Amino acid sequence: VKENPTKYSVLIGKGIVFGIKGEKCKVDIEKIVKGAAKVMGGSAGGYGNEFKGGGPLKEKSKEAFEKIKKMVY
């Protein structure tokens, strides 16, 4: 996102999610990260262009990934 401020990145691990976007990116990264965290039974927060969250339902990480794909495509 430093090289291309119109891009974003979302990372999902077992029970965690992190999102960051460039300054010119129009994608609502907060909504995406919060949606993924909710699937995993948790919540998310952050400010500016960075948000992180997660939940105790680590086994739902793949389901959270599928939700993110539907949100951005």
N, C-alpha and C positions, 0 to 999 in steps of 0.2 A: 504493500500500500504506500510505502514511501516513494517507490519508483513510479507508480501510477496511482495518483490520488482519486481516480474514479473507480477503483477496485475495492473489494472487501475479502475477508477471509474468516471462516468459521471452523473451529477445531472442536471435535467431540471425542472424549475419552470415556472411560468407565465411570459414569455418574457425574461427569463435568462437561461444561461447554464454555468456550471462549470465542468472542467475536471482536473483530476490529475492522474499521473501514477508513478509507482515505477521506480527506477533507472535502472532496468534490463528489463523493459517492452519494447517490440518491436512495440507496437501499436502507430500510429501517432495521438496522442491525440489533437495536434494543428489542424490537418485537420478535425477531428470529431467535435470539438467545433466550429470552423469557419463555417463548413457546417450547423450545427444546428442554429447558429446565423443568417446566411444568409436566412434560411427559415423564420425566425421571422423578417426579414427586417432590420437586423442590421449587426454588425461585432463583431469580437473577437480579443483578443490579450493576451499576456502573455510571459513568458520566462521559460526556464528550463522544469520542469515537471508539471507546473500549467498554465492553460489557462481559461479565462472567457470571456463571452460576452453576447449578447442578442440583442433584438430589440423591436420596438414598437408594433409589431403584436403579442400580447400576445395570441390571439386566435389560433395562428399557433403552439403553444407549442407541441401539440400532433403530428402534422405533422412533426415537428423537431425530436421528439422522434422516429417516424417511420423511418426517414431518417438515424438516428444514427444506428438503428437496422440493416438496410441494409448494412451499412458501415462496421460493425464489425462482422457480421455473414456470 
